[in-house]
């Protein structure tokens, strides 16, 4: 399959867009989406004090890579203006469905302090992104939900709708 933008060999095919992307354009797309999340949702301002958790798990490795070269002050959790959460789209959609089926309205604990910059990026996209930029990580798959897996097959863009409800 060819890249939608440049006709090079694609590394990923995104069903919800019905397009494939080469590593260069996919990395650019993820970085752009990440920055748009931070700016549009007012998650972060320049020179904010941020607490970014460290670790070898995929989500944490990608978060630390994406925040690299950004203007912010790294600090400890108790003195931070904002706390960066590692949850990606799959985690948040699973949380949403689990709560709905248990009879509770899901409320994401988004306060002025917690930010979720990966909320609209799937775990699979994070894996491909890490491979494209050469990040080493510990593999820890998110919890699978058969209902969500079927929804993704029938409606590839449905996960975006679920996490938008949590905004």
N, C-alpha and C positions, 0 to 999 in steps of 0.2 A: 504494500500500500504506500502511496505517496503522500508527502506533506501537503496539506491544503494550501499553504502559503508559498512554498518554494520548490515543490516537486522532488525534494530529496526523500530518501526512505524514511518512513514514519516510525517512531518508537512507541507510539500509543494511538489508539483510536478511541475517541470520546463519543460514545453512543448518543449522549444527550445533545451533542452538537452535530453529530453525524459527520465528523471530520477527523482526519489523522494529522499528527504533528510530528515534525522531526525534533531532535533533542534541543536544538537551538531555539526554535519557536515555542516549544513546550515550556522550557525553562523561563523564557521571557513572559509567557502567559501566566505562569504560576506566580512569578515575582510581581507582575502587574496586579493580579488579583489580590495578593497579600497586601500590597501598598494601598490599593483601593479600599480594602477592608479597614485598614488603620485610619485612613483619611475620611472616608465617607461616613463611617459609623462613629467618628470622633473618639476612636479608641486610644489615640495617642497623639501627643503634641511634641514638637521638637524640644529637646533637653528635659524631657520628663524623667523622673526617677522610676525605673522599671525593675521588677524582679522577674527574671527569666529563669525557670528551673533548668538545671543541667542534668544530663544523663545520656546513656547510650541508646535509649529507645528511639525509634524512628521519628516520632512526632517532635521529641525534644531536640534531636540532632538537626532536623529541618528548621525548627523555630530559631535555634541559635545561629544557624547559617543565614536565615533570612533577616535576622536582626543585626547581623554583622555589618559594619560600616554605616549604621544609622546613628543619628544624633540623639543619644539618650544617655542617661547615667545609670549604670548597673548598681544596684543596691541590695540590701538584705530585705527579706520579706516584710518585716515589721516596720521598716522605714520607707517603703515604696509608695509612690503615688498610684501606680498601677501594678497589678499582678497578672502576668501573662499565663493563660491557661492553655494546656496542650491539646485539648479536645478538637478533633477534626469532624467533618460532616458525618461520617459513619457513627462516631460516638454519640453525637448530639441527636441524630435521627433515632438511634437505638433507645436512647434515654426518653425521647418523645413518645415512641410507640409503647415502650414498657410502662410508662406512666398512664397513658391513655387506656391501655388494656387492663390496668389495675384499678381504674376508676378515679384517677387523680388527674387534675389538669397540670400538665408539665410547666414548671416555672424554672427557667434557667436563672441561676443566681447572678444575673448581670447587675452589677452595681457600678458606681463610678470607679470602683477599684479593680474589678475583674474584667479582663479583655480576652476575647477568643479570636485571634487573627486567622485561625485555620478553619473557621466555622463552615466555609463553603468550598473546602478542598477535601476530596475523598482520600481515604487511606491508600487506595490503589494509585492515585495520582501522586501522593507523597512518596510512594515506593519508586515510581518511575523517575520522579524529580531527583531523588537521592542518587539513583543510578546515573542519571545524566550529568550531575555535577560531581560525582565521585565521592559521595559521603558514605562513611562506614557506620553501620548501626546494628543494634540488637533487634532481632525480629520478634515482635510481640503483636500478633494479630488482634484486632478488636473483636469483641464478642459478636458472633453471627446471630442473626435473627432470620429465620426462614421466611417470615412474612415480608421483611424488608428486601430480602434477596429476590423474591417473586415480584415485588413491586418494581425493583430496579430493572428486571427483565422486561416487564410489560411497559413501564413508563420510565425510561432512563433518567429523565429530569425531575422525577418526583421527590428525590432526596432534597433538592434545592427548595421545593415548596414546603417540605416538612421543617427544615431549619429556619426558613423565613418566618414561620409562625412563632419561633422562639425569639425573634428580634424584638 
